[in-house]
Amino acid sequence: MHEMALCEGIVEIVEQEARKGAFSKVKTVWLEIGALSHVAPEALRFCFDAVTARTVAEGAALEIITQPGTAWCLNCSQSVEIAERLAPCPSCGSYQLQVTGGEEMRVKELEVE
């Protein structure tokens, strides 16, 4: 389950920010997760609770903001939203798509005390 490693990375980011910002408690972590990132939000939530124990983020809420997958269609020259990698262009039906977004995962915001 790679979500555990992802959560460990999130905790590292949060603890670095705590040292820089001199705060001792994180109440909420907002994550942006792309629809094409292959991250399972429910598995991430489960791992988050386990990994944040005894850290500045212990007991913090995890808010997930899903970003759509986007691609450039080489056939009709349009930027389109896609739900999965192998989906056809919703405008012209072509499968000649270059993914341009929706693969990322990032810590967007922290609510701290």
Secondary structure, DSSP 8 states (H G I E B T S, - for coil): -HHHHHHHHHHHHHHHHHHHHT---EEEEEEEEETTS---HHHHHHHHHHHTTTSTTTT-EEEEEEE-EEEEETTT--EEEESSTT---TTT----EEEEES--EEEEEEEE-
